Amino acid sequence: MPDSPSSTRYLTENQRTFAVERLQAVDHTAKAKIAWSQVTAGLGDWKNWTHAVIHFGFNYSFSGLSNFLPTIVKSMGFSSINAQGVTAPVYLAAFLLNILVAWWSDRVGQRGWFICISSLVGFVGYLLLATVHDADNIGARYTGVWLAACGVFPAFTLNVTWMFSNQGGDTKKGVGFAVLTTIGQCSSFVSSSAFPSSDG
């Protein structure tokens, strides 16, 4: 990542100038100081708290899936080593889809719709995992794993960028990010017990 738009090599001179001017029009914060008015504005902005709650839900799904995916796949009848192996394509697909969705949402200038669609895909995946218990129906359960990962991972990432897009000023962005991560990351503790062994 470049340090700033003015030092970005892949932009033309006009694009660099436009980006710098656009940032200066929005961000009036001195770069060396904290603007305390923006700290209070960031703490009082309902959007930061909304993104934090959304992030809590996404991180719960994200962490639970990351922690328990090999165990979930192993319960489909795979050995431990094979369960690790068949999760790799899921993670690769989720990673590539994450990049594609981020690029596409940036291209069209929308975040909310992409988050909603990704969340719906993840919901369908988790619904399959929660409702299909037939040990012989491995295809539906494994499809649920794919949908859950490919839905939750992009939504999780886009929520963070959406929060940054809704802020003005470096200090307010920093406060918003602190609120989002402090509340949102607490769900990792909760998700560690999302799949008790009794549900195996």
C-alpha positions in Angstrom: 0.0 0.0 0.0 1.3 3.4 -0.8 1.9 5.9 2.0 -0.4 8.5 0.4 -2.1 9.2 -2.9 0.6 11.7 -3.8 3.2 8.9 -3.8 1.2 6.3 -5.7 3.0 5.2 -8.8 0.1 3.6 -10.5 -2.0 6.7 -10.6 -1.6 9.4 -13.2 -0.5 12.9 -12.2 -4.1 14.2 -12.6 -5.5 11.3 -10.5 -2.9 11.9 -7.7 -3.8 15.6 -7.7 -7.5 14.9 -7.6 -7.1 12.4 -4.7 -5.0 14.7 -2.6 -7.4 17.6 -3.2 -10.4 15.4 -2.3 -8.7 14.3 0.9 -7.9 17.9 1.9 -11.5 18.9 1.3 -12.7 16.2 3.7 -9.9 16.0 6.2 -9.0 19.2 8.1 -7.2 17.4 10.9 -3.5 18.2 11.5 -1.5 15.1 10.8 0.7 15.5 13.9 -2.0 16.0 16.5 -5.2 14.4 17.8 -8.3 16.5 17.2 -10.2 16.1 20.4 -13.4 17.4 18.8 -13.1 14.4 16.4 -12.6 12.0 19.3 -15.9 13.1 20.8 -17.5 13.1 17.4 -16.3 9.6 16.7 -17.5 8.3 20.1 -20.9 10.0 19.6 -21.4 8.8 16.0 -24.1 6.2 15.9 -22.6 4.7 12.7 -19.5 3.6 14.6 -21.5 1.8 17.2 -23.7 0.2 14.5 -20.6 -1.0 12.6 -19.3 -2.4 15.9 -22.4 -4.4 16.5 -22.4 -5.6 12.9 -18.8 -6.5 13.2 -19.5 -8.5 16.4 -22.0 -10.7 14.5 -19.7 -11.2 11.5 -16.7 -11.9 13.7 -18.7 -14.4 15.7 -19.5 -16.3 12.4 -16.0 -15.8 11.0 -14.1 -16.9 14.2 -16.5 -19.8 14.8 -16.0 -21.1 11.3 -12.2 -20.6 11.4 -11.9 -22.3 14.7 -14.1 -25.3 14.0 -14.1 -25.8 10.3 -11.7 -28.9 10.4 -13.9 -30.4 13.2 -17.1 -29.7 11.2 -15.6 -31.3 8.1 -14.2 -34.2 10.2 -17.8 -34.9 11.4 -18.7 -35.6 7.8 -16.6 -38.8 7.9 -13.2 -37.5 6.9 -10.0 -38.4 8.7 -8.2 -35.6 10.6 -5.6 -35.1 7.9 -8.2 -35.3 5.1 -10.4 -32.8 6.9 -7.6 -30.3 7.0 -7.0 -30.9 3.3 -10.6 -30.4 2.1 -10.9 -27.1 4.0 -8.0 -25.6 2.0 -10.0 -25.1 -1.2 -12.8 -23.5 0.9 -10.4 -21.0 2.3 -8.8 -20.3 -1.1 -12.2 -19.7 -2.7 -13.2 -17.4 0.2 -10.0 -15.5 -0.1 -10.4 -15.0 -3.9 -14.0 -14.1 -3.5 -13.1 -11.6 -0.8 -10.7 -9.8 -3.2 -13.3 -9.9 -6.0 -16.1 -8.6 -3.9 -13.9 -5.9 -2.4 -12.8 -4.8 -5.9 -16.3 -4.9 -7.3 -17.9 -3.0 -4.4 -15.2 -0.4 -4.7 -15.7 -0.2 -8.4 -19.5 0.5 -8.1 -19.1 2.6 -4.9 -21.4 0.5 -2.8 -20.8 -1.5 0.4 -24.1 -2.2 2.0 -25.6 -4.3 -0.9 -22.5 -6.4 -1.1 -22.6 -7.0 2.7 -26.3 -7.9 2.5 -25.8 -10.4 -0.3 -22.6 -11.9 1.2 -24.5 -12.2 4.6 -27.4 -14.0 2.9 -25.0 -16.5 1.2 -23.3 -17.1 4.6 -26.8 -17.5 6.3 -27.8 -20.2 3.7 -24.5 -22.0 4.4 -25.0 -21.9 8.2 -28.6 -23.0 7.7 -27.5 -26.0 5.8 -24.9 -26.9 8.4 -27.5 -26.5 11.2 -30.4 -28.4 9.5 -28.7 -31.2 7.6 -27.7 -33.9 10.1 -27.9 -36.9 7.8 -24.4 -38.5 7.8 -24.9 -39.7 4.3 -25.7 -36.3 2.9 -22.1 -35.1 2.9 -22.6 -33.0 -0.3 -25.2 -30.7 1.2 -23.2 -30.3 4.4 -20.0 -29.6 2.5 -21.9 -27.1 0.3 -22.9 -25.4 3.5 -19.3 -25.0 4.5 -18.5 -23.4 1.1 -21.4 -21.0 1.3 -20.7 -20.1 4.9 -17.1 -19.2 4.3 -17.7 -17.5 0.9 -20.5 -15.4 2.5 -19.1 -14.5 5.9 -15.5 -13.7 4.9 -16.3 -10.9 2.3 -19.0 -9.4 4.6 -16.6 -9.3 7.5 -14.0 -7.4 5.5 -16.4 -5.0 3.8 -17.9 -3.9 7.1 -14.5 -2.5 8.1 -14.0 -0.6 4.9 -17.6 0.7 5.0 -16.9 2.1 8.5 -13.9 4.0 7.1 -15.9 5.3 4.2 -18.4 6.8 6.6 -15.8 8.9 8.5 -14.1 12.2 7.9 -10.7 13.0 9.4 -7.9 10.7 10.5 -8.8 11.0 14.2 -12.4 10.2 13.8 -11.5 7.2 11.6 -9.1 6.0 14.3 -11.8 6.4 17.0 -14.3 4.5 14.8 -11.9 1.7 14.2 -11.1 1.5 17.9 -14.8 1.2 18.7 -15.4 -1.3 16.0 -12.5 -3.6 17.0 -13.0 -3.3 20.7 -16.6 -4.4 20.6 -16.4 -6.5 17.4 -13.4 -8.6 18.4 -15.0 -9.6 21.8 -17.1 -12.1 19.8 -14.0 -14.2 19.3 -14.3 -15.1 23.0 -17.9 -16.1 22.6 -17.4 -18.0 19.4 -14.8 -20.3 21.0 -17.8 -22.1 22.6 -20.1 -21.9 19.6 -19.9 -25.6 18.8 -19.9 -27.6 22.0 -18.8 -31.3 21.7 -22.4 -32.3 22.6 -23.5 -30.9 19.2 -20.8 -32.9 17.4 
